[in-house]
Amino acid sequence: MRAQLIAGNWKLYKNLAETKAFLAVLAGQTQQAPQVEQVLFAQAPLLPLIGEEWQRLGAPGRLAWGPQNLYWEEKGAFTGELSPVLARELGSTYALAGHSERRQFFGETNETAARRALAAHAFGMKAVFCLGESLAERDSGRTMAVLKEQCQPLFAQAREAPEGFCFAYEPVWAIGTGRTATNAQAQEAHAFLRGLVQEAWGAEAAAKTRILYGGSVKPENAKELLAQADVDGALVGGASLDPLSFLAIAAAHKG
């Protein structure tokens, strides 16, 4: 069975004090889900603080952290970007790539999202590669076509599966709206994505690759979503800002 991964995307939230307070609660409650891998995607300046605090707290949990975005070059004249080398030096072992908000507000494309995801692996991290359809695309019956289009540059650039590569299916119409894909809709999309991975990278890679669900995941709906055969965890937005909420989602894993 693929190990479950619960990732929290803090977006443009948390200051220094709030980060310390969150980790203090998390460290004291980690036994609720000790076998589940947990990742926090935070603003880049918070990454070293997360590492320092987690070490200071001496918590036993499987916590990892990483940036919400990074560039594909090690260095250069790329103002405002984050070097993957620096991200790794800050203790990052994961990196988020292609989140729908990056696509919507900052011009991210399928091509650049793929380059960012693969750069994470090239510099010693693991990517969580986000993709998903808009409401108009779902209503017009184009969900699977859109997912395939979003994967094409990735598979073109990587002929083999990077070790530990993860996908996150995030239907755009369910992000921050309170709406959630039904269990059947989530499973259908995840199974389709696993089929694409098998076509591109082979059956062994498809069996190993974790595909997370992201889209208004909350403690109230996590258990049923995570029970689906091809749902290997969750990418959590708003509900990850509260440590007890985040832990409750992690505790809802397949058992």
N, C-alpha and C positions, 0 to 999 in steps of 0.2 A: 504493500500500500504506500502511496506517495505521502510523505510527511506533510501535514497541514501547515500553511503559512498564513498568519494574520498580520497584515501590514496596515499601519496607520499613516494617513497622509494629512499632516497638520496644516498644509497650505500656508497662508500668510497669517498664521496664529502662533502664539506662545512667545513670551519674552523670557529673559534669563530666570527670573524668580518663578514664573509659571512652569518652566521646564523642570527646575529643581523639585518643585512641589509634586508635579506629575510623577517623576521618577521615584520619589520617596514612597508614594502610595503604591506604585507598580512593584517596587522592590519588596514591600511588605506583603503583597498579595499574590506574588508570582506562582505560589504553589497551587493556585486554582487551575492552572493549565501548564504544568511543568514540561510536558512533552510536545507542546506546540511551539513552533518557531515564530517569534514575534519581531517585527521590524518597524522602526519609526522613520518616516520620511519627513525631514524638518528643513527649515531654512538653513542655508549653509553655515551662517555664523554660530548656529546652535550645535553643530555636529561635535566639535571638540568638548563642549560642555556635557553633552550626553555621555560621551565616553568617560570623562573624568568623574562625573557623578556616579555612574553605574559602578565604576571600579571602587569609588570611595564607599558606596553603600554595601559593597560586598554581596550583591544579590546573586542568587544561583541560577536565575532564569536564562533562557536562551534568547537574549535580546541582541538585535543587530540594528544598525542605523545607516542612513545614507541620504544623499541629496535628492531633491525633487526634479532636478535637471542637471545635466552637465554637457560639456562640449566634447567633440571627438578628436580635437588636437591637444597634444600635451602642453603646448605653449604657443604664444604668438599674439598678433595684434587683433584680439577679439574682445573688445571692451564689453564688460558686463557678463561675460560667460564664466563658467567654473571649470577649471582644469581637472581632468580625471586623475591626474597625479596628485594634485592637492587634495581632492576628495578622498583618495585612498590614504593619504598621510593623516587625514583627520579621523581615521578609524572607520571609514565607510566600507561596508562589505556588500552593500546593495545600492542600486541607483534606479530611480524612476525615470521612465522615458515615454514620451508621446502622450502624456495625460491630455484629456479632452480640453482642459482649460489652456494648456499650452497651444493646442491646435486652434482653439477658438480666439484667443486673445493675442497670441504672440507669433502667429504665422508658421507654426510647426506643420510640417508635411509628413507624409508617409516615409519619404526618403530620408529627411533629417531625423525623424524619430528612430528609424532603423540604425542610422549612423551613431546616434547617441547610445542606443542600447548596446550595440556591438562594441563601442568604445569602453563601456563599463567592463565588459569581459576582457578586452585587450589589456586593461590596466588593473586586473585583479579583483574585480567586483562582479556581482551578478545583477542582471537587469530584470526589472519588472516592466514589460512592454505593454502599454495600454492601447486598447482599440475598442471601437464600439460605434453603433449607429445612432443617428438622430431620430427624433420622433417621425419626421416626414419620411425618412428612409425606411423605417419599420412599417409605417402605414402603407407605403407603396410596395411592400413585399421585397425590399432590397437588402434586408439585413445580412444575409449570407454573402451576397455579392460585395457589399461594402467591406465585410470582414476579410474577404479574399483579397480585395484591392489593397487594404491596409497592410496585409502580410507580404504582398508581392516584392516590394523593395527589400524587405528583411531577408526573405529566402533567396533573392538574387545576390545579395551581398554575402550571405553565409550559407555555404553548401552543406555544412554539417552543423549539428546542434551545439552551441556553446554549452559547456558544462554548467548546469544549474539554471539555465535560462527559464524565465517565468513569463507568462502572459497574464494580463488582467483584462477580462471582458467587462467593459463599463458602458452599458447602454446610456448614451448621453441624456436621454429623456428621463432617466432615473437618478441623475446626480443632483443632490441637493434639493430635489423636488418633493421628497416624501413618497414618491412613487417607486415601486420596486418591480423588477421583472418577476413574473410568476416563477415558481420552481421549475415548471415545465419549460418556460421560455429560456431560463438560465441554462438548464441542462441541454436543451437543443443547441444553443449557441456554443456552449463549451464542447459538446460532442463534435460539432462541425469544425471547431478550431483544432481539436485533437486530430481529426481526419486530415486537415491541412498540414499539420506538423508531420503526420505519418507520410503523406505524399512527398513532402520536401526533405525530411530528415530521417525517415525510416521508422519502422515499428518500435524499435527499442527506445528511440528518443521520444516517441509519442507516449509510450508507457511511463516514462520518467518525468516528462515535462509537467510542471504544475501550472494550472490555469485558475486564477483567482477570479472571484466575482466582485465587482465594485458598482455600487449604485444604491445609495440610501440603505446600507446594511446597518441594522440595529440589533440589540440583544433580543428583541421580540421576534425578529424574522431569521436570525442567523442559523438556528439549529436546522430548520427545514432546508434552507439554501445549502448549507454545508453537508447535508445528508445526500445530496445528489451525487451520482456516481462520478461525474467528471468535474465537479467543483472541489478544488483542492485548497481552498482558503478564501480569504476576503481582503479586498483593498477598501479600507474604511476611511471615510472622510470625517464628517461632523461628529460621529459617535466615537471617534478615536481621541477626541480632545479631553474627554473625561476618562481617567485611568480605570475606574470601576466599570464603566461601559465597555471600554476596550477589552478589559479582562473577561467580562461576561461573554463577549463575542468569541474570544479565544477558548473559553470553557465550553462553547457549544460545538466544538469540533467533532468529527466522526470518532466514535470510540471503539 
